[in-house]
């Protein structure tokens, strides 16, 4: 009996922020996978090791969590005044699909580094020392992101003393600017798709909830922790080991997606797991982070917990941090209220692994809120580079 051999595909395994994933140059993919579609998805599912009914990703590069089941495809940009085109795929762990509906703000921190190291940025624009400004076109959401990548002796600097809660070791700081982050592409609508800073969601099995529905960074549904019986200081196990709680959050996410116009029917939410996100907010309170570190109420403006791919995130998704910073800058949202109200251009929030600061510049123009950019610092580094191997029959036309 003949068996399909394994093929080799050049790839780099990278950490970006509190996530990690497999990075590819578009031109290095098998020809059938260079365009969006079933062939690409089958290949990337096999690379990650999905779908895995055991939930372990033993036979792939994934880490069996929403933070580690990710893929990135990069190419030289075809868009004026941009260096690199960036596509992000969130790979389902137990289902055979890849969600291309949004971005990963954490892995965005690694895009500039990969682009420079792999010749996707013109050499004339790369300084020997200092900061290299990489202009990234995020194709799925139609937005420009600017990464400021440190360089040392002609190479990307990855080591340093910048500490990021949720990441074990310090590294070099990479500042990320999300330009005009509101409005998530053709199906996202305005920053506040309902036109309201606060809506009321009537969710079967949960009840009536106040919610801020926002498109900034990534479509996000914010609710008050207290309305769900939480303090806002919960760690992962308090939510992820509670099947009823997870079901409630999924119901909130589905009904919020419908209200935001992201889906046409409630049943479509199951095929759009990556977006929108759902998060709950609370006023500052002291708690012990997952690392054992004490987070004092006096050190933060509010507490936020967010779910990704059906589970409470161990820290905070980068794109959700953009949504938090943007909503915090706009008086009247649930996030702004939890942070104490008023006008602000930066916020430090507590999450399960510690704290994070994010800035946003919001303005009220003709009665409509707009945001010009959101800024945060992350770090990134190469974990492994070379080739991934997959059975040849994982690639098809």
N, C-alpha and C positions, 0 to 999 in steps of 0.2 A: 504494500500500500504506500503510495506517495504522500508525503506530507509537505506542506508549504514551508519553505525556509524562512528564517528571520531576516529582515532587512534593517539596515542602519540608517538613522536619520540624525544629522547634526543637531545638537540641542544643548541648552544650558539650564541648569537647575539653579534658581536664584531665590533669595529672600528679598522681599521688599516690604518695609514696615513690619507688620505683625502677620504677614502672609508669606507663602512661598509657592512657586509654581514652575512649570516647564516652559522655557522660552524658545521660540523658533524664529529663524529668518524665513520669510515667506518663500523665497527662492529655493530653500533647502527642503521644503516639503515635497513629497511625491506629486507629480503633475496633477493628478486627480483631486488632490487635497489643497491645491493652491487657490481654489475658488470656494465660496461658501456653499454648503450643501451636505448631503448625506455621506459622501466619501470622506470629507474633512472630519465630520463628527465621528464617524466610525473609527477613524485613525486615532483621534484624540481620546476617545473613550478607552481605546485599547492601551494607549500610552499611560493614562492615569490608572487603569485597572478597573474600570466601571463597565457595566453595573456589577456591583459586588454584594450579593445577598448576605455575606458574612459581615459587611461593614468594616473591613479592615484594609482594603487595597493592598493585600499581600502580593498580588501579581501585577503590580504597576507602580508608577512613580507617585501616586497620590498618597495623601496622609490621612484619608478617611475623615476629614473635617472640612467644613466650608472654607476654612482659611488655607487649606493645603491641597485642595482639589481644583486647581486652576491651571489654565494654559494661556500663553500670550503669543501672538504672531506679529512680527514687525517687518517693515520694509521701508525703503527710501520713500519719502513722501512725494506724491504727485501734486500736492497742493502748494501754491505759492507761499513763500515765507514760512515754511515748515520743514523740519528735518526728517521726521519719521512718522509713518502711519502706524497706528497702534490698534490692534484688535484683541479683545479679552473674552475668554470663554470660562464660564463657571460650570464645572463638570459635576453632574449629579452623582452621588455616591451609589445609590441603589437603583437608579432608573437609567434607561439607555438614552439620555439626551444631554446636550450641551446648551446652556442658556447664554445667548449672545445679546440679551436685552439691556445690559448695563455695563458699567465700568468697575474696576477694582482700584480704589484710591491707594491702597497699600502697595500693590504691585506696580502702580504708576511710578513709585519712587525708584524702581529698578529699570524702568524703560530707558531713561537717559543713559544710564551706565552701560546697559547692553548695547544701545545704539552706537555709542562712542567706540566701545571695544570691538564691535563687529563691523566697523567701517560704514555705518549708515549715516554718519554726520560728516560733512565735508571737512577734510583735514585742515583746511585754511581757517576753519571756525573753531578749532580745538586748541586752546592754549596749552603750553607745556606745564604751567603752574597756574593756580588760581581757580576760578569758577568757569565752567563751560556751560553756556546757556543753550539748552536743547528745547526747541519748539516742537511739541508733539501734537499730532492731530488724532484725537480719539474718534475713530470713524463711526462707531456705533451710536454715540450720543451727539456727534457733530460738534465737538467742542475743542478748543485749544487749551493745552496744558503746557506750562513752562517749568522745566526742571533745571535747577541750578546745581550742577554736579561738580564736586571738588576734584581737581587734577593735581598730580604730584609727579614731577619728572617725566611728563609725557604720558602718564597712565592714569586711569581712574583711581582715585584714592578711596579705598573701602574701609580701612581701619581708622579709628579715631576715638574720641572720648565722649561722643554724644550718646546719651542714654535714653532709651525709649521704653516706657513701661509696656510689658508684654513681650519684650525681646530680652533674652538672657544676657548677652554681651554688648558692650558699647561698640560703636562704629562711627564712620564719618557721617556728618549731617548732610542731608539732601533737602533743600527747600523746594517745595512744590507750590506753584500758583495755578489755581483753577480759574481761568478767565471766563467771565460771563457764565457762571456755572448753572444758572437757572434754565429751565425749559429743557427737558431731556429728549430732544429729538422729535421726530415727526408724530409720535404717539404720546408724547409727554404733556403737551399743552403748556400753559403759562406756569409761572413759579407757584402760584396758588391756583390750581386748576378749577376749583369751584368758585374762585373769587373771594373766598372767605379766609380769614386768619384762623378761625375756629369753626369746625363743623360738628354736627351731631351724627354719630353713626349708630344705627340700630342693628345690633348684631345678634342674630338668634343664638340662644344659649349663653350669651354674655350680658346683653342688655344695652341700654343707651349710654354711649360714651362720648365725651368731648374729644375732639381730635384735631390736630393741625396737620393738614395734608399739603406737602410741599415737594416741588421738583427743584432741587438744588444739589448738585453733586450726584445724587441718585434719588429717585422717587422714594419718599419716606413718610410713614404714618407715625406721628407722635401722639401718645396718650399719657394721661397722668397715672403714675404708679399707684397712688392711693385709690383710684377708681377701680383698680383690679385687686386691691388688697395687699399691695406690695409697698415696701419702704423705699425702694430705689437703690438699696445697697446690696441686693442679692448677687451671689456668685453663680457660676454655671450650674452646679448640681441642684440648686434650689428650683431651677426652671427645667433643666434638661432631663431630670429624673422624674418629672411630674407629667405624665402623659396627658392628663386633663388640661394642664396649663398650656402645653404645646398646642393642643387642639384649639384652645381658646384663642391663642395668638394667631394661629393659621386662619381662623374664622375672621378675626379682625383684619388680617392682611388681605384676605380675599374681598371682603366688603369694602375696605378702603381702596383697593385696586379698582373695583367697579365704580366707586364714587369719583375716583381720579380720572376715569376714562381710559385706563390702561388695558382693561379687558371689556368685552361686550357682554359676557355672560359669566356668572360666578364660577362655573365649572372650568373656565379657562385658566383660573389661578394656579391649578395644579401643574400646568405646563409652562408656568412663568415663575419659577421658584426664586430666582435671583432678585427680582424686583416686583413690587416695592419692598422696602425694608419696613419693619415695624419696631418702634422703640418706646420705652416708657421713661418718663422724667420725674424728678423729685427735687425738692429743695436740698441744699447741702446738708450732709449728715456724715459723721465719722464712721468709718468701717475699716475692716482688715481686708486688704486685697488678696488675691489668690497666691501671691508670692510670700505672704506673711507680713508685708509692709503695711504700716498704719497710714491711712489717708485721713487727714483731719478736715473737719467741716470748714475750718477757717482757710484752708488751702485751695478750695474749689468754689466755683460759682453755682454749681448744681451737680446732681448725679444723673447719669443716663445709662440705660442698659438697652442693648439692641439685639435683635435676632437676625440671623442670616441662614438661609437654606433650612429653615425650620428649627434651628437651635440657637440658644443664647450664645453670642459671640464671646470669646475668651477675653477680648479687649474691646476694640472699636474698629469697624470698617472705616477705611479712609474716606470713602465717598459719603458715608453716613456722618462722619465728622464734619464734612463740608455742609451737609444739611443742618447739623446742629449749630455750627457757627453762623450760618445764614439766618436760621430761625431765631437764634438768640439775639441777633442784631435788629430784629423787627419787633417793636413794642406791640403787645397784644397776642402773640403766639403763646402756646403752652410752654415752649422752651424758654422764651423770654421771661415769662411770668415766674417759672421755676427758678430762674437765675436772678430774680429780684426786680425785674422790670427795668424800664428806662432804655435809653439809647446806648449801645455799646458796640465797639469794633473788634472785640476779642472776648473769648470766654475760655475758662479752664474748667473742664468737667471731669468728674470721677467715673471710671468704668471698672469692670471686674479686675483688671490687672494693675490699675493705678490711675494716673491722670494724663490728660492731653490738653494742650492749648491749641486753639484754632482761631484765626482771625477772619473777618469778613467785612467788606465795605458795602453797605446797603444805603440806598437813597430813596426818598419818596418823591416821585415825579408825576405831577398831574393826578395825584390820588392813587398812583400805582407804585408798589414797591419794586425796586430793581436792585440787583447786586452785581457789582462790576468784577469782583474777584474774591476768592477765598484763599487763604495761605496757611500752610502747616509744614512742619518739619518732620521728616522720616529718615530712615537710613536703609541701605541696601548692600548686598554683597553676593558674589558668586559662591555657591556651595559646591558645584561640580560642573564640569563642562566636558563635552566629548560627543558621544552619540547615544541615542536611545535605540533599543531594538524592539521591534514588534513583528509578529508573524505577517508574512506577505499578504495573506488573505484578509488582513485587517484593512487593507487599502483596496478600494474598488472604484469603479467609475460611476 
